[in-house]
């Protein structure tokens, strides 16, 4: 018999037919030794979402994602067990159709020769399925590690520099916002067209994306109005730069939490996740979504939040997150797909209707997303 992955409560994989411990039906994923489903190139997922116990979890996640027909796996980098070159190479080695995108890494943590050769290696390893995603990172972390802050000018400079190297150019005496180097060169025979992605919040980075990047990664918990404004900014910038705006893909990063997951898991993936963002860059989240800054001030002033050490979604208990939930307005948590599989699929489709070119089903592994993906496929199959 073929091994089959089943959607259960998100804490373990079962390999038997029937119902889960709560009596809910489980949805099978296509056996991973059969041909993958037709690809849904407009849908993606994050590998190793949250705080994984082992990077080896990514192997099954990528196989399951490809079997479901998801188009792209996004991989974030963390200075623990999520070093990006290692995990992206693993993802590429165990898949044949799934695109692998860094979502994201930072150009200031590696020499440009290392970043450029990493990308060309991944590009050829995957037969063109790799996307190099860059972002600004977190200034407080960079300060602690003695790394320079990343600016919009640097992101523009490094994009041009990488493309020159990928096309075989010997770059002599580069002196720009991203840095100064006497000589940079990979291989004079290279003619590699590797997509570049940038994560974006504010208007400057969104305009940069339209000008000189191929894909744009938006943030989780963006309101509908924020999503539309971001898409419009990117596309208009592309037009001003003489580019085809349809060739710049904007990804909505959309928290997707089905109601078949246990309540404590849902709490962690919603309240815990948003609270962690508010810990790290709350001012930017509030400003981008045009939320009330007084609410953020009350959140930060709460004695528990103010004294908590670590990320709330990784360290807080269920009882502690229940308290944190009282500090966050429902409307701040509303930009997410929750409820039944059909309802989640409907909300995912709505992101595309609002202007996104792709939707990342954020915060859940493919095994947890299978019912939503099947419902989404069923929507596509209905007569218009």
C-alpha positions, -999 to 999 in steps of 0.1 A, spaced: 0 0 0 11 35 -7 19 57 23 -7 84 26 -5 117 46 -37 127 65 -49 160 78 -54 157 116 -52 181 145 -19 196 133 2 178 159 8 144 143 3 127 110 -20 96 108 -18 68 83 -51 52 86 -85 59 71 -115 71 92 -119 100 116 -96 119 139 -98 119 177 -126 144 177 -147 125 152 -140 149 123 -133 135 88 -98 137 76 -88 146 40 -62 125 23 -33 141 5 -22 125 -27 3 97 -19 37 112 -24 49 84 -47 22 93 -73 22 121 -98 15 155 -82 -18 172 -87 -20 200 -114 -2 230 -99 -20 259 -84 7 284 -92 -12 312 -75 -10 295 -41 20 290 -18 28 280 18 55 286 43 78 257 52 88 253 88 62 277 99 64 290 135 90 274 158 97 239 143 115 213 165 136 200 136 144 213 101 139 178 89 101 185 91 106 205 59 112 173 38 76 160 43 61 194 41 76 200 6 66 166 -6 31 171 7 29 206 -7 39 194 -42 15 165 -40 -13 189 -32 -3 210 -62 7 241 -43 29 263 -64 56 277 -41 72 270 -7 84 301 10 113 298 35 122 323 61 156 325 77 162 324 114 196 322 132 188 289 148 178 258 128 166 277 97 198 287 78 185 295 44 210 279 21 207 245 39 169 244 40 163 257 5 188 231 -9 169 204 9 136 216 -5 150 217 -40 164 182 -37 131 165 -27 108 182 -52 105 185 -90 78 211 -96 75 232 -64 91 266 -66 114 274 -37 115 311 -26 134 326 2 109 346 21 132 362 31 169 365 37 191 396 41 219 407 18 239 422 47 246 388 64 267 374 35 292 387 10 275 394 -23 297 367 -40 283 341 -15 247 353 -21 251 354 -58 266 319 -61 241 305 -37 213 317 -60 229 303 -91 235 270 -74 199 268 -64 187 280 -98 205 252 -116 198 226 -89 161 232 -93 160 237 -131 149 273 -127 125 269 -97 143 292 -73 134 327 -63 158 348 -42 138 369 -18 154 398 2 141 420 29 151 447 54 153 425 85 150 439 120 171 469 130 172 459 167 186 425 159 211 440 135 222 464 162 227 436 186 248 416 161 268 446 148 253 445 113 243 477 93 207 486 88 193 478 54 180 507 33 158 510 2 188 523 -17 208 492 -7 180 468 -18 180 486 -52 218 485 -55 221 448 -46 194 438 -70 213 454 -99 246 440 -87 233 404 -85 217 406 -119 250 418 -134 269 389 -118 243 364 -129 248 376 -165 285 369 -164 298 405 -158 330 411 -140 322 440 -117 352 462 -110 354 488 -83 317 487 -72 310 515 -48 274 519 -40 248 519 -12 251 481 -7 289 483 -2 323 486 -19 342 458 -34 374 458 -56 363 429 -79 332 407 -81 327 379 -107 311 345 -109 314 330 -144 317 349 -177 295 323 -194 266 328 -170 233 340 -184 211 333 -155 177 349 -152 168 343 -115 137 360 -102 142 385 -73 116 390 -46 114 417 -20 93 419 12 76 452 15 56 473 40 59 510 33 55 530 1 92 534 -6 98 496 -7 66 489 -26 77 515 -53 111 499 -54 95 465 -59 76 478 -89 108 494 -103 132 466 -101 120 434 -85 100 405 -100 79 395 -70 67 413 -39 59 396 -5 34 415 16 29 409 53 4 389 73 -27 406 88 -29 433 61 -65 446 58 -83 445 25 -77 482 20 -40 479 28 -37 450 3 -54 470 -25 -32 501 -17 -1 480 -18 -10 463 -51 -18 497 -66 15 512 -55 36 483 -69 18 483 -103 18 520 -108 56 521 -100 62 493 -125 43 514 -152 63 545 -144 95 524 -148 84 512 -182 77 477 -170 47 455 -176 29 457 -142 14 422 -148 50 408 -147 55 419 -111 38 394 -89 23 406 -56 18 379 -30 -7 383 -2 6 365 29 -27 354 44 -31 337 78 -50 305 71 -64 286 101 -91 260 97 -116 254 125 -106 217 126 -73 226 143 -74 225 181 -84 258 198 -50 262 215 -33 258 181 -56 284 165 -49 308 194 -12 305 188 -15 310 150 -37 341 153 -33 359 186 2 346 193 14 354 158 0 389 156 11 397 191 47 387 181 45 411 151 34 439 175 63 431 198 88 433 169 75 461 147 41 472 160 45 508 149 50 497 113 20 473 114 -2 500 129 9 527 105 6 505 74 -29 493 83 -40 527 96 -49 512 130 -53 532 162 -18 537 178 -34 541 212 -44 504 211 -7 495 204 3 517 233 -21 499 257 -8 465 244 28 475 251 20 489 285 3 458 297 24 444 326 25 409 312 35 420 277 60 445 289 77 419 311 76 390 287 109 378 273 108 361 239 83 358 211 48 354 224 38 328 197 68 307 206 70 309 244 36 320 258 12 294 273 -24 290 262 -36 308 294 -11 337 287 -23 340 251 -59 341 263 -49 372 283 -31 387 253 -63 382 232 -81 407 254 -56 433 243 -60 429 206 -92 442 188 -111 416 168 -108 438 137 -70 435 139 -73 397 138 -100 398 110 -76 398 80 -73 360 80 -90 329 66 -107 310 94 -137 287 98 -146 257 76 -126 246 46 -151 261 22 -151 294 41 -113 295 41 -112 288 4 -137 315 -3 -116 340 16 -84 330 -1 -101 335 -35 -112 369 -23 -76 380 -19 -71 374 -56 -103 393 -64 -89 422 -44 -58 423 -67 -32 400 -53 -15 378 -79 -8 350 -54 -18 340 -19 5 324 6 -16 302 30 4 313 60 9 296 93 0 260 85 17 230 70 3 214 38 -12 185 58 -33 210 77 -41 229 45 -54 200 24 -91 205 30 -88 242 20 -69 234 -11 -94 207 -22 -123 232 -16 -104 258 -36 -100 234 -65 -137 226 -63 -144 264 -66 -123 266 -97 -141 237 -113 -175 253 -110 -190 270 -141 -184 307 -140 
